[in-house]
Amino acid sequence: MMATHKVQIDDVVRDATPAEVAQIEARQAEAEAQAEAAEVKAVARQAVLDRLGLTEQEAQLLLGS
């Protein structure tokens, strides 16, 4: 079963057109990909910190960020 998407413009709520559904789903996929990339980056950063024996605060002091 395909999910239905609603669109609201001003006070009018209606079913999304196929083009709008495609756009909504593309944006959702992009957001999920960005969230996954951020998680991968955070895990990799933590792995490097662990390997170097540094805390987040020590890394920030070293990097000046």
Number of C-alpha atoms within 10 A of each C-alpha: 3 4 6 9 14 12 13 10 7 6 6 7 10 11 12 16 13 10 9 14 17 12 13 14 13 12 12 12 12 12 12 12 12 12 12 12 12 12 12 12 12 12 12 12 13 15 12 12 15 12 9 10 11 14 12 13 10 12 14 11 10 10 8 7 7
